[in-house]
Amino acid sequence: MQTLKQKLSSRKFWVALATIVSGILMMFGYAETDIQAVSGAVLTIGGAIGYMISEAIIDSQSVKGGGA
């Protein structure tokens, strides 16, 4: 589970995913504007997920350490 959390919070993972999705959409002939919209959505969602996971890890370590 920790490995999955690390991957989902990795910006490199989300950039790679956006690149793969963009390549697949180009291969099937989608318009450039559609590809840009999908890539933007993937990167935005990835950033939000990464932030949430990072904050959850920080909060859990704070609780374990007794810090506020």
Secondary structure in CASP SS format (residue, H / E / C, confidence):
PFRMAT SS
TARGET T0000
AUTHOR 0000-0000-0000
METHOD secondary structure of the structure
MODEL  1
M C 1.00
Q H 1.00
T H 1.00
L H 1.00
K H 1.00
Q H 1.00
K H 1.00
L H 1.00
S C 1.00
S C 1.00
R H 1.00
K H 1.00
F H 1.00
W H 1.00
V H 1.00
A H 1.00
L H 1.00
A H 1.00
T H 1.00
I H 1.00
V H 1.00
S H 1.00
G H 1.00
I H 1.00
L H 1.00
M H 1.00
M H 1.00
F C 1.00
G C 1.00
Y C 1.00
A C 1.00
E H 1.00
T H 1.00
D H 1.00
I H 1.00
Q H 1.00
A H 1.00
V H 1.00
S H 1.00
G H 1.00
A H 1.00
V H 1.00
L H 1.00
T H 1.00
I H 1.00
G H 1.00
G H 1.00
A H 1.00
I H 1.00
G H 1.00
Y H 1.00
M H 1.00
I H 1.00
S H 1.00
E H 1.00
A H 1.00
I H 1.00
I H 1.00
D H 1.00
S H 1.00
Q H 1.00
S H 1.00
V H 1.00
K H 1.00
G H 1.00
G C 1.00
G C 1.00
A C 1.00
END
